[in-house]
Amino acid sequence: MLKYRLIRIYTTEDARFGGLSLWKAIVQFVGELKIAARCSVFSGMAGSFENGDLCLPTIEVLSFNRPLQIDIVLPAAEMPFVLPEIEAMVEEGVVAVDNLPVVAHRTKKAILPKHLRIRDAMTPNPRFIHSTDPLAEAVKLLLSEKFNGLPVVDHAKKPVGIITQGDLKKKADLPLRLGLLAEFQARELEEYYQTLANRQVREVMTQPVTCLKADENLLTAVDLMLARNLKRIPILDDDGRLSGILARSDIFRTIARESPNWRHLAERNVKVTGLCQVKDIMTRDQATVLPDCPLGEVLRLMVNENLQRIPVTDKDGRFLGLVSDKDLLGAFSDQKPGLWAFLASRLSFLQVGREYREILERSGKKTAADLMKSDLITIGEDLEINEAIRLMRKHFLKRLPVVDAAGKFKGLISRDSLLRVAVRQDA
């Protein structure tokens, strides 16, 4: 038997605490503790009270201040932290405590609590741009704010579109992703801005734009993001005006804030079902290179596989580091003018043109080991995905290398795969 306690409160609908109905205040208090406790509220159809008031099941007085019973079931070890707070909250009613022998306590693990709404996760009052603004201004704003999408609104602040990095690549000859474009000097950037002269945002933006209301369920938004491959969704107020933006980073921040401490629950003998480990969702068929791989080969692999990063392993498969497209850009730091001309020629990023063969020949003297970042955060394949979420949130990561107990590279875990788990567990 497990040692549990039952806190039972007898009160009424009219009882209040801190501006809320007492029952609502207690439910919120217990939920925010994130401990191994369950709280239930029961409404009675009739009752009598100390002051002589009666609640009778007649048509005339059916809704008059009905009696309520609130039950809180929790491990005995949690009582010193909970009971004093409950006593202070109940200004009208009876608080009782009883021993409760528990045979088993089980709960199903979920990434996102089902009660969360979009308003609980979104970023309010986001930056935006108008459809008739110069396109160059949109690019400058995206570069300065370090995000890859911008809502487009009309004069009434109602969304009419969204402009993303993908739109700029397809319709505005963006030579490389925004994170790399920001590495160039003002002179090179000005050359690109000149190519956008006399163009407006409306020529490039995606329209119509998918929007949601702030009071819709957060899991609905996650499902929509995955189904339509969206990384951000404009959020509307009741009048259809832009009130927020929901990005994947917002969802991960909310998961980190709202999810229970599963390890703490396990310490209280709660059996958690529905567990998911990193190895269950990681991408396994990831291309890798050896540390002595010439830079030219790394370039070609990244282009052919459309990759932003490549893991580096030794001959036994142990993880050594990652080479990213940003690392490659740094390798050409002494050749930026030539490289910029190469990119501005509207070829795919690092696609080999005849007049730039010399750049790749020079780079052939460097290897993956010369460029890779080795001081990276990794995660074990047998850990639960909550640890992956915590690490990716803490270190602002979009991908996380996965290793086994021997340090061998097993794959990558992404934000997309974690969000799919959230939807699958809810289903």
MARLUMVEX-990076 format. One line per 5 residues: number of its first residue (from 1); their letters; for each residue x, y, z of N, C-alpha, C. Coordinates in steps of 0.1 Angstrom, whole numbers. Layout:
NUM) a) X:Y:Z:X:Y:Z:X:Y:Z ~ ...
! end
This chain:
1) mlkyr) 8:-12:0:0:0:0:9:13:0 ~ 4:23:-7:11:36:-7:5:45:3 ~ 13:53:10:8:62:20:3:75:14 ~ -10:77:13:-16:89:8:-25:95:18 ~ -28:108:15:-38:115:24:-49:120:15
6) liriy) -61:122:21:-72:128:15:-76:141:22 ~ -75:152:15:-80:165:20:-93:167:14 ~ -103:169:23:-117:171:18:-122:184:23 ~ -127:192:14:-133:205:18:-148:206:15 ~ -155:209:25:-170:211:23:-172:226:23
11) tteda) -177:231:12:-179:246:11:-192:248:2 ~ -193:260:-4:-204:264:-12:-200:271:-25 ~ -209:273:-34:-206:279:-46:-202:294:-44 ~ -207:300:-34:-205:314:-31:-191:317:-25 ~ -185:307:-19:-172:309:-12:-162:314:-22
16) rfggl) -154:323:-18:-144:329:-27:-130:331:-20 ~ -120:332:-29:-106:334:-24:-99:342:-35 ~ -93:353:-31:-84:360:-41:-92:365:-53 ~ -104:368:-52:-112:373:-64:-118:362:-72 ~ -115:349:-69:-120:338:-76:-130:330:-68
21) slwka) -138:322:-74:-146:312:-67:-135:303:-59 ~ -138:299:-47:-129:291:-39:-125:278:-46 ~ -135:271:-52:-132:259:-59:-122:261:-70 ~ -124:272:-78:-115:274:-89:-101:278:-84 ~ -100:286:-73:-87:289:-68:-80:277:-63
26) ivqfv) -87:267:-56:-80:255:-51:-75:246:-63 ~ -84:245:-73:-80:237:-85:-67:243:-91 ~ -67:256:-93:-55:262:-99:-43:260:-90 ~ -45:262:-77:-33:261:-68:-27:247:-68 ~ -36:236:-68:-31:223:-68:-24:220:-82
31) gelki) -30:224:-93:-25:222:-106:-11:228:-108 ~ -9:240:-103:3:247:-104:15:242:-96 ~ 11:234:-86:22:227:-78:29:217:-86 ~ 23:211:-96:29:200:-104:35:189:-96 ~ 26:184:-86:30:173:-78:21:161:-81
36) aarcs) 23:150:-74:15:138:-76:2:140:-68 ~ -7:149:-73:-19:151:-66:-31:152:-76 ~ -42:148:-72:-54:149:-80:-65:157:-72 ~ -72:166:-79:-82:174:-73:-95:173:-80 ~ -106:170:-73:-119:169:-79:-129:178:-72
41) vfsgm) -139:183:-79:-149:192:-74:-163:185:-76 ~ -171:184:-66:-184:178:-67:-195:188:-62 ~ -205:189:-70:-216:198:-67:-228:190:-61 ~ -233:195:-50:-245:188:-44:-258:194:-48 ~ -269:186:-48:-282:191:-52:-290:197:-41
46) agsfe) -285:194:-28:-293:200:-17:-283:200:-5 ~ -286:209:5:-278:210:17:-283:220:26 ~ -277:219:39:-280:229:49:-267:234:55 ~ -267:247:60:-254:253:65:-256:258:79 ~ -244:261:85:-244:265:99:-253:277:102
51) ngdlc) -254:286:92:-261:299:95:-276:298:93 ~ -280:285:90:-295:283:88:-299:283:74 ~ -290:287:64:-294:287:50:-297:272:46 ~ -307:271:36:-310:258:31:-308:259:15 ~ -304:248:10:-304:246:-5:-313:234:-8
56) lptie) -325:236:-14:-334:226:-16:-336:224:-31 ~ -338:211:-36:-340:208:-50:-354:212:-55 ~ -358:224:-54:-370:229:-59:-368:238:-70 ~ -377:240:-79:-375:249:-91:-372:263:-87 ~ -378:268:-76:-376:282:-72:-362:284:-67
61) vlsfn) -356:275:-60:-343:278:-54:-332:268:-58 ~ -334:262:-70:-325:251:-74:-310:256:-75 ~ -308:269:-79:-295:274:-82:-289:282:-70 ~ -296:282:-59:-292:290:-47:-280:284:-40 ~ -269:289:-42:-257:286:-34:-255:272:-30
66) rplqi) -254:263:-40:-254:249:-38:-241:245:-31 ~ -242:234:-23:-230:229:-16:-220:223:-25 ~ -207:224:-22:-196:218:-30:-187:210:-21 ~ -182:199:-27:-172:191:-20:-160:190:-29 ~ -148:194:-23:-135:194:-31:-126:184:-24
71) divlp) -122:174:-32:-113:163:-28:-99:165:-34 ~ -89:164:-25:-75:164:-30:-68:152:-25 ~ -64:143:-34:-57:131:-31:-42:133:-34 ~ -33:130:-24:-19:133:-26:-11:124:-17 ~ 2:122:-21:11:114:-12:13:121:2
76) aaemp) 14:113:12:15:118:25:27:128:27 ~ 38:126:19:50:134:20:47:148:15 ~ 36:150:7:34:164:2:25:172:12 ~ 19:166:22:10:172:31:15:185:37 ~ 28:185:43:33:198:49:33:210:40
81) fvlpe) 34:207:27:35:218:17:21:223:12 ~ 11:214:14:-2:217:8:-12:221:18 ~ -13:214:29:-24:216:38:-24:230:44 ~ -13:236:49:-14:249:54:-19:260:44 ~ -16:258:32:-21:267:21:-36:265:19
86) ieamv) -40:253:19:-55:251:18:-63:256:29 ~ -57:254:42:-64:260:53:-66:275:52 ~ -55:282:47:-56:296:46:-65:301:36 ~ -68:293:26:-77:296:15:-91:295:18 ~ -95:285:27:-109:282:30:-113:292:41
91) eegvv) -120:302:38:-125:312:48:-140:308:51 ~ -146:299:44:-160:295:47:-161:280:43 ~ -162:272:53:-163:258:50:-156:249:60 ~ -155:236:57:-149:226:66:-137:220:59 ~ -126:219:65:-114:212:60:-112:199:68
96) avdnl) -112:187:62:-110:175:68:-98:167:62 ~ -92:159:70:-80:151:65:-82:137:69 ~ -79:127:60:-80:113:64:-69:105:57 ~ -65:94:63:-56:85:57:-62:78:45 ~ -55:76:35:-60:69:23:-51:59:18
101) pvvah) -53:46:21:-44:36:16:-46:34:1 ~ -36:36:-7:-37:35:-22:-29:23:-27 ~ -36:15:-35:-30:3:-41:-21:7:-53 ~ -25:16:-61:-17:20:-73:-20:34:-77 ~ -10:42:-82:-12:55:-87:-6:55:-101
106) rtkka) -14:57:-111:-9:57:-125:-14:70:-132 ~ -6:75:-141:-10:86:-149:-3:85:-163 ~ -11:90:-173:-6:90:-187:2:102:-190 ~ 14:100:-195:23:112:-197:19:119:-210 ~ 18:132:-210:15:140:-221:25:152:-222
111) ilpkh) 28:155:-235:38:166:-237:31:180:-234 ~ 19:182:-239:12:194:-237:-1:191:-229 ~ -3:198:-218:-16:196:-211:-28:201:-220 ~ -38:193:-220:-49:196:-229:-57:209:-227 ~ -56:214:-215:-64:226:-212:-57:239:-218
116) lrird) -45:238:-223:-38:250:-227:-44:256:-240 ~ -45:269:-240:-50:277:-251:-38:284:-258 ~ -41:288:-270:-31:295:-278:-26:307:-270 ~ -35:314:-264:-31:327:-256:-20:323:-245 ~ -20:311:-240:-11:307:-230:4:306:-235
121) amtpn) 5:305:-249:18:302:-254:23:313:-264 ~ 14:320:-270:18:330:-281:26:341:-276 ~ 33:348:-285:40:360:-282:31:372:-286 ~ 27:380:-276:17:390:-279:24:402:-286 ~ 16:410:-293:20:423:-299:33:421:-307
126) prfih) 33:412:-317:45:409:-325:48:420:-335 ~ 60:420:-340:64:429:-351:56:425:-364 ~ 53:435:-372:46:433:-384:50:443:-395 ~ 45:441:-407:48:450:-418:36:451:-426 ~ 35:462:-434:23:464:-443:26:459:-457
131) stdpl) 16:455:-464:17:449:-477:23:459:-487 ~ 22:472:-485:27:482:-495:41:487:-491 ~ 46:482:-480:60:486:-476:70:481:-485 ~ 82:488:-486:93:482:-495:98:469:-490 ~ 100:460:-499:105:446:-496:118:446:-488
136) aeavk) 127:456:-492:139:457:-485:137:459:-470 ~ 127:467:-466:125:470:-452:121:457:-445 ~ 113:448:-452:110:435:-445:122:427:-443 ~ 131:426:-452:143:419:-451:152:424:-439 ~ 153:437:-439:161:444:-428:155:441:-414
141) lllse) 142:441:-414:135:438:-401:137:423:-397 ~ 136:414:-406:139:400:-404:153:398:-399 ~ 162:404:-405:177:403:-401:179:409:-387 ~ 173:420:-384:176:426:-371:169:419:-359 ~ 158:412:-362:150:406:-351:153:391:-349
146) kfngl) 161:385:-358:165:371:-357:153:362:-357 ~ 143:365:-365:133:355:-367:131:354:-383 ~ 124:344:-387:123:341:-402:110:342:-408 ~ 101:349:-401:87:351:-406:81:364:-400 ~ 73:371:-408:68:384:-404:54:385:-409
151) pvvdh) 44:387:-400:30:389:-405:29:402:-413 ~ 20:402:-423:17:413:-431:3:417:-429 ~ 1:430:-426:-13:435:-422:-17:446:-431 ~ -31:449:-431:-36:460:-438:-37:472:-429 ~ -43:483:-433:-44:495:-425:-52:493:-412
156) akkpv) -60:483:-411:-68:480:-399:-61:470:-390 ~ -48:466:-394:-40:457:-386:-46:443:-387 ~ -53:440:-398:-58:426:-400:-48:419:-410 ~ -44:407:-406:-34:400:-415:-40:397:-429 ~ -31:400:-438:-34:397:-452:-24:388:-459
161) giitq) -14:384:-451:-4:375:-456:7:373:-446 ~ 18:366:-450:30:365:-441:42:363:-451 ~ 53:369:-447:65:369:-455:75:361:-447 ~ 80:350:-454:90:341:-447:103:340:-455 ~ 112:334:-449:125:331:-456:123:323:-469
166) gdlkk) 113:314:-468:110:306:-480:105:315:-491 ~ 96:325:-488:91:334:-498:102:342:-505 ~ 112:346:-496:123:354:-502:132:346:-511 ~ 134:333:-508:142:324:-516:135:322:-529 ~ 122:319:-529:115:316:-541:112:328:-550
171) kadlp) 109:340:-544:104:351:-552:113:363:-552 ~ 124:363:-544:132:375:-543:147:372:-543 ~ 150:360:-548:164:356:-551:173:357:-538 ~ 167:354:-527:176:354:-515:187:344:-517 ~ 200:348:-516:211:339:-520:214:329:-510
176) lrlgl) 210:330:-497:212:321:-487:203:324:-475 ~ 202:315:-465:193:317:-455:197:329:-446 ~ 186:335:-440:188:348:-433:199:347:-422 ~ 200:336:-415:210:335:-405:224:336:-410 ~ 226:332:-423:240:334:-429:241:348:-435
181) laefq) 230:353:-441:230:366:-447:234:377:-437 ~ 230:375:-425:234:385:-414:249:386:-412 ~ 257:376:-416:271:375:-414:279:385:-423 ~ 272:389:-434:279:397:-443:279:412:-439 ~ 289:420:-444:290:434:-441:279:442:-448
186) arele) 278:454:-443:267:463:-448:268:465:-463 ~ 280:466:-468:282:469:-483:276:457:-491 ~ 279:445:-487:274:433:-494:259:432:-493 ~ 254:435:-481:239:435:-479:232:446:-488 ~ 239:457:-489:233:468:-497:231:464:-511
191) eyyqt) 241:455:-516:240:450:-530:227:442:-532 ~ 224:434:-521:212:426:-522:199:435:-522 ~ 200:445:-513:188:454:-511:186:461:-524 ~ 196:464:-532:194:471:-545:186:462:-555 ~ 188:449:-553:180:440:-562:165:440:-559
196) lanrq) 162:446:-547:148:446:-543:142:460:-545 ~ 149:469:-551:144:482:-553:131:482:-561 ~ 122:491:-556:109:493:-563:99:481:-561 ~ 103:471:-553:94:460:-550:88:461:-537 ~ 75:457:-536:68:458:-523:65:444:-517
201) vrevm) 62:444:-504:60:432:-497:50:423:-503 ~ 39:429:-508:28:422:-513:31:413:-525 ~ 42:416:-532:47:409:-544:53:395:-540 ~ 57:394:-528:65:382:-523:57:374:-513 ~ 49:381:-505:43:374:-493:34:362:-497
206) tqpvt) 32:353:-488:23:342:-490:9:347:-486 ~ -1:344:-495:-14:348:-492:-24:338:-499 ~ -35:336:-493:-40:340:-479:-31:334:-468 ~ -32:339:-457:-24:334:-445:-33:326:-436 ~ -28:315:-430:-35:307:-420:-34:314:-407
211) clkad) -46:317:-401:-47:324:-388:-55:316:-378 ~ -53:318:-366:-62:312:-355:-65:322:-345 ~ -75:319:-337:-80:328:-326:-72:324:-313 ~ -70:334:-304:-63:332:-292:-69:322:-282 ~ -82:320:-283:-89:311:-273:-90:297:-278
216) enllt) -84:294:-290:-85:280:-295:-74:271:-288 ~ -77:258:-288:-68:249:-281:-54:249:-287 ~ -44:248:-279:-30:249:-284:-26:236:-292 ~ -32:225:-288:-29:213:-296:-35:214:-310 ~ -46:221:-311:-51:223:-325:-41:231:-333
221) avdlm) -35:241:-328:-25:249:-335:-13:240:-338 ~ -8:232:-329:3:223:-332:0:213:-343 ~ -12:208:-343:-17:198:-354:-17:205:-367 ~ -22:218:-367:-22:225:-380:-8:229:-385 ~ 1:232:-376:15:235:-380:21:223:-387
226) larnl) 19:211:-381:25:199:-387:18:195:-400 ~ 5:197:-401:-2:193:-413:1:201:-425 ~ 4:214:-422:6:224:-433:21:228:-434 ~ 29:222:-425:43:226:-425:46:241:-422 ~ 39:246:-412:40:260:-408:49:261:-396
231) kripi) 57:271:-396:66:274:-384:61:285:-375 ~ 51:292:-380:45:303:-372:31:306:-377 ~ 22:310:-368:8:313:-372:4:326:-366 ~ -1:336:-374:-6:348:-368:-19:345:-359 ~ -20:352:-348:-31:350:-339:-40:362:-339
236) ldddg) -53:361:-340:-63:372:-341:-70:374:-328 ~ -74:387:-326:-84:390:-315:-98:388:-320 ~ -108:391:-312:-122:389:-316:-126:397:-328 ~ -119:408:-331:-122:416:-342:-114:413:-355 ~ -106:402:-354:-99:398:-366:-86:406:-367
241) rlsgi) -81:413:-357:-69:421:-358:-57:412:-352 ~ -45:415:-357:-34:408:-352:-31:411:-338 ~ -31:400:-329:-28:402:-315:-16:394:-310 ~ -11:385:-318:0:377:-314:6:369:-325 ~ 16:361:-322:22:352:-332:26:340:-324
246) larsd) 23:328:-330:26:315:-323:37:308:-332 ~ 49:307:-326:60:300:-333:63:288:-326 ~ 71:279:-332:75:267:-325:83:269:-313 ~ 91:280:-313:98:283:-301:89:287:-289 ~ 77:293:-292:68:296:-282:62:283:-276
251) ifrti) 59:273:-284:54:261:-279:63:254:-270 ~ 76:254:-274:86:247:-265:88:254:-252 ~ 87:267:-252:88:275:-240:76:271:-231 ~ 65:269:-237:53:266:-229:54:252:-223 ~ 59:242:-231:61:229:-227:70:229:-214
256) aresp) 81:236:-215:91:236:-204:84:242:-192 ~ 75:252:-193:69:258:-182:58:250:-176 ~ 50:244:-184:37:238:-180:38:223:-177 ~ 48:216:-182:48:201:-180:52:198:-165 ~ 46:188:-160:49:184:-146:64:179:-145
261) nwrhl) 69:178:-133:82:172:-131:80:157:-130 ~ 82:150:-141:79:136:-142:88:128:-133 ~ 101:133:-131:110:126:-122:105:126:-108 ~ 100:138:-104:95:140:-91:83:131:-88 ~ 74:129:-98:62:121:-97:67:106:-95
266) aernv) 77:102:-103:82:88:-102:87:86:-88 ~ 94:96:-82:99:94:-68:88:93:-58 ~ 76:97:-61:64:95:-52:56:83:-56 ~ 63:73:-63:57:60:-66:45:61:-76 ~ 45:72:-84:35:73:-94:40:66:-107
271) kvtgl) 32:56:-112:36:49:-124:32:57:-136 ~ 41:62:-144:38:70:-155:38:61:-168 ~ 27:62:-175:25:54:-187:26:63:-199 ~ 28:58:-211:29:66:-223:42:72:-225 ~ 53:66:-219:66:72:-220:71:71:-234
276) cqvkd) 79:81:-238:86:81:-251:100:85:-249 ~ 109:77:-255:123:80:-254:129:86:-267 ~ 140:92:-265:147:99:-277:148:90:-289 ~ 152:77:-286:155:68:-297:142:65:-305 ~ 130:67:-299:118:64:-306:114:75:-317
281) imtrd) 120:86:-316:116:97:-326:128:103:-333 ~ 140:99:-330:152:106:-337:152:101:-352 ~ 159:110:-360:162:107:-374:174:99:-374 ~ 174:86:-380:185:77:-380:194:78:-393 ~ 187:80:-404:195:80:-417:201:93:-420
286) qatvl) 210:98:-411:217:110:-412:230:108:-418 ~ 233:116:-429:247:115:-435:257:120:-425 ~ 269:114:-425:280:118:-417:293:118:-425 ~ 303:125:-420:316:125:-426:327:122:-416 ~ 339:117:-421:350:115:-412:357:128:-410
291) pdcpl) 365:129:-400:372:142:-397:382:146:-408 ~ 388:137:-416:397:140:-426:390:143:-440 ~ 377:144:-440:370:146:-452:373:160:-457 ~ 377:161:-470:380:175:-476:368:184:-476 ~ 370:196:-474:360:206:-473:351:206:-486
296) gevlr) 357:203:-498:349:203:-510:339:192:-510 ~ 343:180:-504:333:169:-502:322:173:-493 ~ 325:180:-482:315:184:-473:305:193:-480 ~ 311:203:-488:302:212:-495:292:205:-504 ~ 298:195:-512:289:188:-522:279:180:-514
301) lmvne) 282:174:-503:272:166:-496:261:175:-490 ~ 265:187:-485:255:195:-480:245:200:-491 ~ 251:203:-502:242:207:-514:233:196:-519 ~ 239:184:-521:231:173:-526:221:168:-517 ~ 223:169:-504:214:164:-494:205:175:-488
306) nlqri) 208:188:-493:200:199:-488:201:200:-473 ~ 213:200:-467:216:200:-453:221:213:-448 ~ 218:217:-436:224:229:-429:236:225:-420 ~ 237:212:-417:247:207:-408:250:192:-410 ~ 262:188:-408:266:174:-410:274:169:-398
311) pvtdk) 270:158:-392:278:153:-381:291:147:-385 ~ 301:148:-377:315:143:-379:317:132:-369 ~ 321:120:-374:323:108:-365:337:102:-369 ~ 343:95:-359:355:88:-362:352:75:-369 ~ 362:67:-373:359:54:-380:351:44:-373
316) dgrfl) 350:46:-360:342:36:-352:328:42:-349 ~ 325:53:-355:312:59:-354:309:68:-342 ~ 320:71:-334:318:80:-322:317:94:-327 ~ 308:101:-320:305:115:-324:316:124:-320 ~ 320:132:-330:331:142:-327:327:157:-328
321) glvsd) 317:159:-336:312:173:-338:303:175:-350 ~ 300:188:-352:291:191:-364:298:202:-372 ~ 296:201:-385:299:212:-394:287:218:-400 ~ 285:231:-398:273:238:-402:276:247:-414 ~ 265:251:-421:268:260:-432:274:273:-427
326) kdllg) 271:277:-415:277:289:-409:292:287:-407 ~ 296:275:-403:311:272:-402:317:273:-416 ~ 310:268:-426:316:269:-440:318:283:-444 ~ 308:292:-441:309:306:-444:322:312:-438 ~ 324:308:-425:336:313:-418:349:308:-425
331) afsdq) 349:297:-431:361:292:-438:365:301:-449 ~ 355:309:-455:358:317:-466:360:332:-461 ~ 363:334:-448:363:348:-443:372:357:-450 ~ 383:351:-456:393:359:-463:389:361:-478 ~ 378:355:-482:374:355:-496:360:360:-497
336) kpglw) 355:368:-487:341:372:-487:337:379:-500 ~ 345:389:-505:340:395:-517:337:386:-529 ~ 347:376:-531:345:366:-541:333:357:-539 ~ 332:353:-526:321:345:-522:307:352:-524 ~ 307:365:-520:295:372:-521:291:373:-536
341) aflas) 300:376:-545:297:376:-559:292:363:-564 ~ 297:352:-558:293:339:-562:279:337:-558 ~ 275:341:-545:262:339:-541:252:348:-548 ~ 256:360:-551:247:370:-557:245:366:-572 ~ 252:356:-577:250:352:-591:238:344:-593
346) rlsfl) 230:342:-581:217:335:-581:219:320:-584 ~ 231:315:-581:232:300:-581:228:295:-567 ~ 225:283:-565:222:277:-552:234:279:-543 ~ 231:280:-530:242:282:-521:253:271:-522 ~ 265:276:-526:277:268:-527:277:258:-539
351) qvgre) 268:261:-548:268:253:-561:280:257:-569 ~ 287:248:-575:300:251:-581:298:258:-595 ~ 303:270:-596:303:276:-609:317:276:-614 ~ 319:276:-627:332:275:-633:342:286:-628 ~ 337:299:-627:345:310:-624:349:310:-609
356) yreil) 343:301:-601:346:300:-587:352:287:-583 ~ 357:280:-592:364:267:-589:376:269:-581 ~ 382:281:-582:395:283:-575:392:284:-560 ~ 380:289:-556:376:290:-542:376:276:-536 ~ 369:267:-543:368:253:-538:382:246:-538
361) ersgk) 390:250:-548:404:244:-548:412:248:-535 ~ 410:261:-532:417:265:-520:411:259:-507 ~ 398:257:-507:392:251:-495:396:236:-494 ~ 400:230:-505:404:216:-504:415:213:-494 ~ 422:223:-490:433:221:-481:427:220:-466
366) ktaad) 415:223:-465:409:222:-452:400:210:-451 ~ 398:205:-439:390:193:-437:378:196:-427 ~ 370:185:-426:359:187:-416:363:189:-402 ~ 375:183:-398:380:185:-385:384:200:-383 ~ 388:207:-393:392:221:-392:381:230:-389
371) lmksd) 369:226:-393:357:235:-392:347:231:-382 ~ 347:218:-378:336:213:-369:336:220:-356 ~ 324:221:-350:323:225:-336:322:212:-327 ~ 331:211:-318:331:199:-310:325:201:-296 ~ 324:213:-291:319:215:-277:303:216:-278
376) litig) 297:205:-282:283:206:-285:275:198:-274 ~ 262:202:-273:253:195:-264:248:183:-271 ~ 248:171:-264:243:159:-270:233:153:-260 ~ 226:143:-264:216:136:-255:217:121:-258 ~ 215:113:-247:215:99:-248:203:93:-254
381) edlei) 204:83:-262:192:77:-269:182:71:-259 ~ 186:68:-247:176:61:-238:169:71:-229 ~ 172:84:-230:166:94:-221:152:97:-227 ~ 144:102:-218:130:106:-222:130:119:-229 ~ 120:121:-237:120:133:-246:119:146:-238
386) neair) 114:145:-226:113:158:-218:127:164:-216 ~ 137:155:-215:151:160:-213:156:167:-226 ~ 151:161:-237:155:167:-250:148:181:-251 ~ 136:182:-247:129:195:-248:136:205:-239 ~ 140:201:-227:147:210:-217:160:215:-223
391) lmrkh) 168:206:-229:181:210:-235:179:219:-247 ~ 170:216:-255:168:224:-267:162:238:-264 ~ 154:238:-254:149:251:-249:160:259:-242 ~ 167:253:-234:178:260:-226:189:266:-235 ~ 193:258:-245:204:262:-253:200:267:-267
396) flkrl) 187:270:-269:181:275:-282:185:267:-294 ~ 183:254:-293:187:244:-303:175:240:-312 ~ 177:239:-325:167:233:-334:170:218:-337 ~ 182:214:-335:186:200:-337:194:196:-325 ~ 194:183:-321:201:178:-310:207:165:-314
401) pvvda) 221:163:-314:227:151:-317:224:140:-307 ~ 222:128:-311:219:117:-302:230:107:-302 ~ 234:102:-290:245:93:-289:241:81:-280 ~ 248:70:-281:245:59:-272:255:59:-261 ~ 255:49:-252:263:49:-240:278:49:-243
406) agkfk) 282:45:-255:296:44:-259:300:57:-266 ~ 291:67:-268:294:79:-275:293:78:-290 ~ 287:67:-295:285:66:-309:273:74:-314 ~ 275:80:-325:264:89:-331:253:80:-336 ~ 240:83:-332:229:75:-335:219:82:-344
411) glisr) 219:96:-343:209:103:-352:207:117:-346 ~ 197:124:-351:194:138:-347:179:138:-342 ~ 176:146:-333:163:149:-328:159:163:-331 ~ 147:166:-337:143:179:-341:131:184:-334 ~ 128:197:-335:116:203:-330:104:196:-336
416) dsllr) 105:194:-349:93:189:-356:89:175:-351 ~ 99:166:-348:96:153:-343:90:154:-329 ~ 95:163:-321:89:165:-307:75:169:-308 ~ 72:178:-317:58:183:-318:49:172:-323 ~ 54:163:-332:46:152:-336:42:143:-325
421) vavrq) 52:141:-316:49:133:-304:38:139:-295 ~ 38:152:-294:28:159:-286:14:157:-292 ~ 13:157:-305:0:155:-311:-4:140:-310 ~ 5:131:-312:3:117:-312:-2:112:-298 ~ 5:118:-287:1:114:-274:-13:119:-270
426) da) -17:131:-276:-30:136:-273:-41:128:-280 ~ -37:123:-292:-47:115:-299:-49:101:-292
! end
